[in-house]
Amino acid sequence: MKRTRTSSPLRSPHAVTVAIPVDVGNDLDKMNKVTREILGRLGCAGCHSGFDLRFVLERDFRVNPALEIEGFIPRLGG
């Protein structure tokens, strides 16, 4: 029997990954502000609108040409 590929149960088609610095993740007021901003960009600052927000702490960094350190999430699998 041929199996068809389905989406991973760990990755919802409505999942939104948000990388945050540790100081934001440890501050409820900052987290509320970030959540409102992300939801606003998704269409409604007052509700999740069916989106699955997944917050991850920044653990990977890059240095830009101005020698400023920035956090980022590497893309996996192209």
MOMO-V927847 format. One line per field, one symbol per residue. phi: phi as a letter, one per 40 degrees, with the letter a starting at -180 (. if undefined). psi: psi as a letter, one per 40 degrees, with the letter a starting at -180 (. if undefined). A space follows every 10 residues. Layout:
# MOMO-V927847
phi->???
psi->???
This chain:
# MOMO-V927847
phi->.ccccbcccc bccbcbcbcb cdccccbccc cccccdcccc cchacbacfg cbcbcbccbb bbbcdcgccb cabccbgg
psi->hhhihiihee gieehhhhhi iddddehddd dddddddddd dedheeiefe ighhhihhei iihidefhhi iihihhe.
